[in-house]
Amino acid sequence: MTASPTAPPTALPTPTARSLGTDPRLDAIRDKALSGQRLSLDDGMTLYETPDVWGVCEIADAVRRKLHGDVAYFNINRHLNYSNVCALSCKFCEFFRKKGDEGAYTHDMESVAAEARKAIENGATEMHIVGGLQPYLPWDYYPEMMRTIRDIARDAGSQLNIKAFTAVEIVHLAKIAKKYKKSDRQAGIRWVLQELKDAGLGSLPGGGAEVFDDRVHDETHRSKIRSDEWLDVHLVAHELGLNTNATILYGHIDQRRERLVHMEILRRAQDQALERLGYTGEETADEETKRRRDEETESIAAIAGITAPVITLTRPGVPLPTPGASPASSLRNSVSPSLSGYFQTIIPLPFFPDGSELEHLYGPSGLENLRTLAIARLMLDNFPHVKAFWIMQTLAMAQHMLQCGADDIDGTVVWYDITKVGGSSTHQETTVLDLQRAIREAGFEPVERDTLYRRVEREGKSWRVG
């Protein structure tokens, strides 16, 4: 399925239309999804196995429009990969280098400052910073990087948000700072995140999640942290009032059921975050549905160490969490006036085999990409946003994904060294006009956002959140 800048993709049916597909099982799933009931893992398998992929996309589009109407988001951002030197050697990764390898690099503070100035000069609202697990940099490098960018932004009068460090990196930083203890992992993680937040860290990206499955972990990224530590980092970040994202890297050796379990763990972790903010549990499902669902997911929640009621944002009248917003009347009176500390966005990432140890694999097809993103929208009923990351999906595919559950296509990016689609270089940049045109051609209203999904208002090169 392709799209070109001059040929807008064909719009999917309106969200009020009944599916004309061939699989009647989708009707019951549609009814559950649109009434705010949580889909089961078996529902998820039906969505994966049905031949009616367009019916799946139509349901996801209906849910997406219920949450966001005709709005689709983009932002002006700049990526910085501070180093590709990494202590790990994950099989699916083409990014990492060892010290002394050709192409290995690490940016010094002068280089970091130069990138920050370029971002601000170009009106960026966000710097997205990730790198390898650099074993030769001291702990002080990381808070110094945050302070350097923060101070440059302050001097320029910019509200630039620093979104930095995956959960894998945070655990690595706790170790090099000598704060990591197996007996109390969260204490070291909390110390690191608080130090970085005090230095200017504004939010966390969602990378490093891969697929929450021990079999996949042991075969493809054995040395990387497991799901429990990844979840620890995001739990502590949420408790500190930092918003975060989440990813799933699919299409390598993972199985569809494993992807669904990954989504289940994420939505249970989000239940916990939203309960802390004052959201109340689901009330629309009948008792038998709740019982079957609870039996199915009880062991998963136990493995993740999560105990929280089921909370969906797709129920009628339930507001989306918005940073800085006043508590809504549908929430408990004890809710904090500043709704921060939760997962904002799920970002499904397709695996690209080229250049990695797994390059003998095919990677996912275009239809599998559309289906997986649509299923993520339907299963992750408590995530406000779903992103079609155009760098890894291509801008043409991201247009279609806006009609299949996504409400965000990311931003201008500029430099990106993690994945290079179709032989791309590290300079992978698009313009605001390109993003706006892609969104309009897909049938949506483009809205510029900041990192926290607040609308951005611009006057020339200056900007503020609305």
C-alpha positions as CSV (number, residue, x, y, z in Angstrom):
1,M,0.0,0.0,0.0
2,T,1.7,3.3,-1.1
3,A,1.0,7.0,-1.2
4,S,2.7,9.8,-3.1
5,P,2.7,13.6,-2.4
6,T,0.3,14.2,-5.3
7,A,-2.0,11.2,-4.7
8,P,-3.9,11.3,-1.4
9,P,-4.6,7.9,0.1
10,T,-8.2,6.7,-0.2
11,A,-10.1,7.5,3.0
12,L,-11.4,4.7,5.1
13,P,-15.1,4.5,5.9
14,T,-16.5,7.0,8.4
15,P,-16.4,5.8,12.0
16,T,-20.2,5.5,12.1
17,A,-20.3,3.1,9.2
18,R,-20.6,-0.6,9.9
19,S,-17.9,-2.8,8.6
20,L,-18.6,-4.4,5.3
21,G,-15.8,-6.9,5.8
22,T,-15.9,-10.6,5.7
23,D,-15.4,-11.5,9.3
24,P,-18.4,-11.2,11.6
25,R,-16.2,-11.7,14.7
26,L,-15.1,-8.1,14.2
27,D,-18.5,-6.7,15.0
28,A,-18.3,-7.8,18.6
29,I,-14.8,-6.4,18.9
30,R,-16.0,-3.1,17.4
31,D,-18.8,-2.9,19.9
32,K,-16.5,-3.5,22.9
33,A,-13.8,-1.1,21.6
34,L,-16.3,1.8,21.0
35,S,-18.1,1.3,24.3
36,G,-14.8,1.5,26.2
37,Q,-14.5,-2.2,27.2
38,R,-11.0,-3.7,27.3
39,L,-10.2,-6.2,24.6
40,S,-8.9,-9.5,25.7
41,L,-5.7,-11.2,24.4
42,D,-8.0,-13.6,22.4
43,D,-9.7,-10.5,20.8
44,G,-6.2,-9.4,19.9
45,M,-5.4,-12.7,18.3
46,T,-8.6,-12.4,16.3
47,L,-7.5,-9.0,15.1
48,Y,-4.2,-10.5,14.0
49,E,-5.6,-13.6,12.3
50,T,-8.7,-12.2,10.5
51,P,-8.2,-11.9,6.8
52,D,-10.2,-8.6,7.0
53,V,-7.3,-6.3,7.8
54,W,-9.2,-3.3,6.5
55,G,-11.9,-4.1,9.0
56,V,-9.3,-4.0,11.8
57,C,-8.0,-0.7,10.5
58,E,-11.5,0.7,10.3
59,I,-12.2,-0.1,14.0
60,A,-8.9,1.4,15.0
61,D,-9.8,4.5,12.9
62,A,-13.1,4.8,14.7
63,V,-11.5,4.7,18.1
64,R,-8.8,7.1,17.0
65,R,-11.4,9.6,15.8
66,K,-13.4,9.1,19.0
67,L,-10.4,10.3,21.0
68,H,-8.9,12.9,18.7
69,G,-11.5,13.8,16.0
70,D,-9.8,15.0,12.8
71,V,-6.7,16.2,14.5
72,A,-3.2,14.8,13.7
73,Y,-0.1,15.9,15.5
74,F,3.4,16.8,14.4
75,N,6.3,18.6,16.1
76,I,9.5,20.5,15.3
77,N,12.2,18.5,17.0
78,R,15.9,17.6,16.6
79,H,17.4,14.3,17.4
80,L,20.9,13.9,19.0
81,N,22.6,10.6,19.2
82,Y,25.4,11.5,21.6
83,S,27.4,8.3,21.1
84,N,27.1,5.1,19.1
85,V,29.7,3.3,21.3
86,C,27.9,0.6,23.2
87,A,28.8,-2.1,25.7
88,L,26.0,-4.3,24.2
89,S,25.9,-6.2,21.0
90,C,22.2,-6.8,20.4
91,K,21.6,-8.9,17.3
92,F,18.9,-6.7,15.8
93,C,21.0,-3.5,16.1
94,E,23.0,-2.0,13.3
95,F,23.7,1.2,15.2
96,F,26.2,0.2,17.8
97,R,30.0,0.4,17.5
98,K,32.9,-0.7,19.7
99,K,35.6,1.7,20.7
100,G,38.1,2.1,17.9
101,D,35.6,0.8,15.2
102,E,35.3,2.7,12.0
103,G,32.5,5.2,12.4
104,A,32.5,5.2,16.2
105,Y,31.8,8.6,17.7
106,T,31.0,10.4,21.0
107,H,30.0,14.1,21.1
108,D,31.7,16.5,23.5
109,M,29.9,19.3,25.3
110,E,30.9,21.8,22.6
111,S,29.2,19.7,20.0
112,V,26.1,19.1,22.2
113,A,25.8,22.9,22.7
114,A,26.1,23.5,19.0
115,E,23.2,21.1,18.4
116,A,21.1,22.7,21.0
117,R,21.6,26.2,19.5
118,K,20.7,24.8,16.0
119,A,17.5,23.3,17.5
120,I,16.5,26.5,19.1
121,E,17.4,28.6,16.0
122,N,15.1,26.4,14.0
123,G,12.2,26.8,16.4
124,A,12.4,23.2,17.8
125,T,10.2,22.5,20.8
126,E,12.0,19.3,21.7
127,M,15.5,17.7,21.6
128,H,15.3,13.9,21.5
129,I,18.5,12.4,22.9
130,V,19.5,8.8,23.0
131,G,22.7,6.8,22.6
132,G,24.6,3.6,23.2
133,L,25.6,2.3,26.6
134,Q,28.9,4.2,26.5
135,P,31.2,2.4,29.0
136,Y,33.9,5.1,28.9
137,L,32.0,8.2,29.8
138,P,31.7,9.3,33.5
139,W,28.4,9.9,35.2
140,D,29.0,13.6,35.3
141,Y,28.8,13.8,31.4
142,Y,25.0,13.2,31.5
143,P,23.7,15.8,33.9
144,E,26.2,18.2,32.4
145,M,24.6,17.6,29.0
146,M,21.2,18.3,30.4
147,R,22.4,21.6,32.1
148,T,24.2,22.7,28.9
149,I,21.1,22.4,26.8
150,R,18.8,23.8,29.5
151,D,20.9,26.8,30.1
152,I,21.2,27.6,26.3
153,A,17.4,27.3,26.0
154,R,16.8,29.6,29.0
155,D,19.2,32.2,27.7
156,A,17.3,32.1,24.4
157,G,13.9,32.3,26.1
158,S,12.9,28.9,24.8
159,Q,10.7,26.3,26.5
160,L,12.6,23.5,24.7
161,N,11.8,20.1,26.3
162,I,14.7,17.7,26.7
163,K,13.4,14.2,26.0
164,A,16.3,11.9,26.8
165,F,17.6,8.5,27.7
166,T,15.8,5.2,27.2
167,A,15.2,3.0,30.3
168,V,18.2,0.9,29.2
169,E,20.4,3.9,29.4
170,I,19.0,5.0,32.8
171,V,19.9,1.6,34.3
172,H,23.3,1.9,32.8
173,L,23.7,5.4,34.3
174,A,22.7,4.1,37.7
175,K,25.5,1.5,37.4
176,I,28.2,4.0,36.3
177,A,27.1,6.4,39.1
178,K,27.5,3.5,41.5
179,K,23.9,3.9,42.7
180,Y,22.6,0.6,41.3
181,K,21.7,-2.2,43.8
182,K,20.0,-5.4,42.8
183,S,18.3,-5.5,46.2
184,D,16.7,-2.1,45.6
185,R,16.8,-1.2,41.9
186,Q,14.3,1.6,42.1
187,A,16.4,3.6,44.6
188,G,19.3,3.9,42.2
189,I,16.9,4.6,39.3
190,R,15.2,7.3,41.3
191,W,18.4,9.0,42.2
192,V,19.5,9.1,38.6
193,L,16.2,10.4,37.3
194,Q,16.0,13.0,40.0
195,E,19.5,14.3,39.3
196,L,18.8,14.4,35.6
197,K,15.4,16.1,36.1
198,D,17.0,18.7,38.4
199,A,19.6,19.3,35.6
200,G,16.9,19.8,32.9
201,L,15.4,16.5,31.8
202,G,11.8,17.0,30.8
203,S,10.6,13.5,29.7
204,L,11.7,10.0,28.6
205,P,11.4,8.4,25.2
206,G,10.1,4.8,25.0
207,G,13.0,3.0,23.4
208,G,14.6,-0.2,24.6
209,A,11.3,-2.0,25.3
210,E,11.7,-4.4,22.3
211,V,9.3,-7.2,23.1
212,F,8.6,-8.2,26.7
213,D,9.3,-11.9,26.4
214,D,12.1,-13.9,27.9
215,R,12.5,-16.1,24.9
216,V,12.9,-13.2,22.6
217,H,15.1,-11.4,25.1
218,D,17.5,-14.3,25.5
219,E,17.9,-14.9,21.7
220,T,18.2,-11.3,20.5
221,H,19.3,-9.0,23.3
222,R,20.4,-11.1,26.2
223,S,22.7,-8.5,27.8
224,K,20.0,-5.8,27.7
225,I,17.7,-5.2,30.7
226,R,14.6,-7.4,31.0
227,S,11.0,-6.0,31.0
228,D,10.8,-5.7,34.8
229,E,13.7,-3.2,34.9
230,W,12.3,-1.3,31.9
231,L,9.0,-1.0,33.8
232,D,10.8,0.0,37.0
233,V,12.4,3.0,35.2
234,H,9.1,4.2,33.8
235,L,7.2,3.6,37.1
236,V,9.7,5.8,38.9
237,A,9.7,8.4,36.2
238,H,5.9,8.6,36.5
239,E,6.1,8.9,40.2
240,L,8.6,11.9,39.7
241,G,6.1,13.5,37.4
242,L,7.9,12.8,34.1
243,N,5.8,11.7,31.1
244,T,7.2,8.9,29.0
245,N,6.6,7.0,25.8
246,A,6.7,3.3,25.1
247,T,7.7,1.2,22.1
248,I,7.4,-2.3,20.7
249,L,10.0,-3.6,18.2
250,Y,8.2,-6.3,16.2
251,G,8.8,-8.4,13.1
252,H,11.9,-10.3,13.9
253,I,11.7,-13.6,15.9
254,D,8.7,-12.5,17.9
255,Q,5.3,-14.1,17.7
256,R,2.1,-12.3,17.5
257,R,0.9,-13.6,20.9
258,E,4.1,-12.2,22.4
259,R,3.4,-8.8,21.0
260,L,-0.1,-8.9,22.6
261,V,1.4,-9.9,26.0
262,H,3.8,-6.9,25.6
263,M,0.8,-4.6,25.0
264,E,-1.0,-6.1,28.0
265,I,1.9,-5.4,30.3
266,L,2.1,-1.8,29.1
267,R,-1.6,-1.2,29.5
268,R,-1.5,-2.6,33.0
269,A,1.4,-0.3,33.9
270,Q,-0.6,2.6,32.5
271,D,-3.6,1.5,34.6
272,Q,-1.3,2.0,37.6
273,A,-0.1,5.4,36.4
274,L,-3.6,6.7,35.7
275,E,-5.0,5.4,39.1
276,R,-2.3,7.4,40.8
277,L,-3.6,10.5,38.9
278,G,-7.1,9.8,40.2
279,Y,-8.8,7.9,37.3
280,T,-11.3,5.3,38.3
281,G,-11.7,1.8,37.0
282,E,-13.8,0.5,34.1
283,E,-17.5,0.0,34.8
284,T,-18.9,-0.8,31.4
285,A,-18.0,-4.5,31.1
286,D,-20.4,-7.1,32.4
287,E,-19.2,-9.3,35.3
288,E,-18.6,-12.4,33.2
289,T,-16.4,-10.4,30.8
290,K,-14.5,-9.0,33.7
291,R,-14.0,-12.4,35.2
292,R,-12.7,-14.0,32.0
293,R,-10.4,-11.1,31.3
294,D,-9.1,-11.0,34.8
295,E,-8.3,-14.7,34.7
296,E,-6.5,-14.3,31.4
297,T,-4.3,-11.3,32.5
298,E,-3.8,-12.1,36.2
299,S,-0.6,-13.9,35.7
300,I,0.8,-11.2,33.4
301,A,0.0,-8.5,35.9
302,A,1.6,-10.5,38.6
303,I,4.8,-11.0,36.6
304,A,5.0,-7.2,36.0
305,G,4.2,-6.6,39.7
306,I,1.2,-4.5,38.9
307,T,-2.0,-4.2,40.9
308,A,-4.5,-1.6,39.6
309,P,-8.0,-1.5,38.3
310,V,-8.7,-1.6,34.6
311,I,-8.8,2.0,33.4
312,T,-9.7,2.9,29.8
313,L,-9.7,6.3,28.1
314,T,-12.2,5.1,25.5
315,R,-15.1,5.1,27.9
316,P,-17.7,7.8,27.2
317,G,-17.0,11.0,29.1
318,V,-13.5,10.0,30.3
319,P,-11.0,12.9,29.6
320,L,-7.5,12.4,28.2
321,P,-4.8,13.3,30.7
322,T,-3.3,16.7,29.9
323,P,-0.2,18.1,31.7
324,G,-1.1,21.1,33.8
325,A,-4.9,20.6,33.4
326,S,-7.3,20.9,36.3
327,P,-8.8,17.7,37.6
328,A,-11.9,16.6,35.6
329,S,-15.2,16.1,37.4
330,S,-15.2,12.4,36.4
331,L,-12.0,11.8,38.4
332,R,-11.6,11.4,42.1
333,N,-11.5,14.6,44.1
334,S,-8.0,13.7,45.4
335,V,-6.4,13.9,41.9
336,S,-3.4,16.2,41.6
337,P,-4.1,19.5,39.8
338,S,-1.1,18.8,37.5
339,L,-1.8,15.6,35.5
340,S,1.7,14.4,34.7
341,G,3.5,11.1,35.2
342,Y,2.0,8.6,32.7
343,F,2.6,7.0,29.3
344,Q,1.7,9.5,26.5
345,T,2.3,7.5,23.4
346,I,2.8,3.9,22.0
347,I,5.2,3.8,19.1
348,P,5.2,0.5,17.1
349,L,8.6,0.1,15.4
350,P,9.1,-2.4,12.6
351,F,12.3,-4.4,12.6
352,F,14.8,-3.6,9.8
353,P,17.2,-6.6,9.2
354,D,19.7,-4.8,7.0
355,G,23.2,-4.7,8.6
356,S,22.3,-6.6,11.8
357,E,23.0,-10.1,12.8
358,L,19.4,-10.9,11.9
359,E,19.6,-9.7,8.4
360,H,18.7,-13.1,7.1
361,L,15.1,-12.4,8.3
362,Y,12.6,-10.6,6.1
363,G,11.2,-8.1,8.6
364,P,7.4,-7.2,8.6
365,S,5.4,-6.5,5.5
366,G,3.5,-3.3,4.9
367,L,0.2,-4.9,5.8
368,E,1.7,-6.3,9.0
369,N,2.8,-2.8,9.9
370,L,-0.7,-1.4,9.3
371,R,-2.3,-4.2,11.2
372,T,0.1,-4.0,14.2
373,L,-0.3,-0.3,14.6
374,A,-4.1,-0.6,14.4
375,I,-4.1,-3.4,17.0
376,A,-1.9,-1.3,19.3
377,R,-4.5,1.5,19.1
378,L,-7.3,-1.0,20.0
379,M,-5.4,-2.9,22.7
380,L,-3.8,0.1,24.4
381,D,-7.1,1.7,25.3
382,N,-5.5,3.8,28.1
383,F,-2.7,5.3,26.0
384,P,-3.8,8.8,24.7
385,H,-1.7,8.7,21.6
386,V,-0.4,6.3,18.9
387,K,2.6,7.5,16.8
388,A,3.4,6.4,13.2
389,F,7.1,7.2,13.4
390,W,7.7,8.3,9.8
391,I,11.5,7.7,10.0
392,M,10.9,4.0,10.4
393,Q,7.5,3.7,8.6
394,T,8.3,6.2,5.8
395,L,6.2,9.3,5.4
396,A,4.0,7.7,2.8
397,M,3.1,4.8,5.1
398,A,2.6,7.2,8.0
399,Q,-0.2,8.8,6.0
400,H,-2.0,5.5,5.8
401,M,-1.4,4.9,9.4
402,L,-3.2,8.1,10.3
403,Q,-6.3,6.3,8.9
404,C,-5.5,3.1,10.9
405,G,-5.3,4.4,14.4
406,A,-2.3,6.8,14.6
407,D,-2.9,10.4,15.6
408,D,0.8,11.5,15.4
409,I,3.6,11.2,12.8
410,D,6.5,12.7,14.9
411,G,8.5,15.7,13.6
412,T,11.2,17.2,11.5
413,V,13.9,15.0,13.2
414,V,17.0,16.3,11.2
415,W,19.5,13.7,12.3
416,Y,18.8,10.1,13.1
417,D,21.4,7.4,13.3
418,I,19.5,4.4,14.8
419,T,17.8,3.1,11.7
420,K,18.4,4.0,8.0
421,V,15.5,2.9,5.8
422,G,16.3,2.2,2.2
423,G,19.9,3.3,2.4
424,S,19.2,6.6,4.1
425,S,22.0,8.6,5.7
426,T,22.0,9.9,9.2
427,H,20.6,13.2,7.8
428,Q,16.9,12.2,7.7
429,E,15.0,15.5,7.7
430,T,11.6,16.6,6.6
431,T,10.0,20.0,6.7
432,V,6.9,21.4,8.4
433,L,5.3,21.9,5.1
434,D,5.9,18.2,4.2
435,L,4.4,17.0,7.4
436,Q,1.4,19.3,7.1
437,R,0.8,18.3,3.6
438,A,1.0,14.6,4.4
439,I,-1.5,15.0,7.2
440,R,-3.9,17.0,5.1
441,E,-3.7,14.5,2.2
442,A,-4.7,11.8,4.7
443,G,-7.8,13.8,5.5
444,F,-6.8,15.3,8.9
445,E,-6.1,18.7,10.4
446,P,-2.4,19.2,11.2
447,V,-1.7,20.5,14.7
448,E,1.7,21.3,15.9
449,R,2.3,20.0,19.4
450,D,5.1,20.2,22.0
451,T,6.5,17.1,23.7
452,L,3.5,17.0,26.1
453,Y,0.9,17.3,23.3
454,R,0.1,20.9,24.1
455,R,-0.8,23.0,21.0
456,V,2.0,25.3,19.9
457,E,1.3,28.8,18.7
458,R,4.0,30.6,16.6
459,E,4.9,34.1,15.7
460,G,7.8,34.0,13.4
461,K,10.5,32.0,15.1
462,S,9.1,32.5,18.6
463,W,6.6,30.0,20.0
464,R,4.5,29.3,23.0
465,V,2.1,26.6,24.1
466,G,-1.5,27.4,23.8
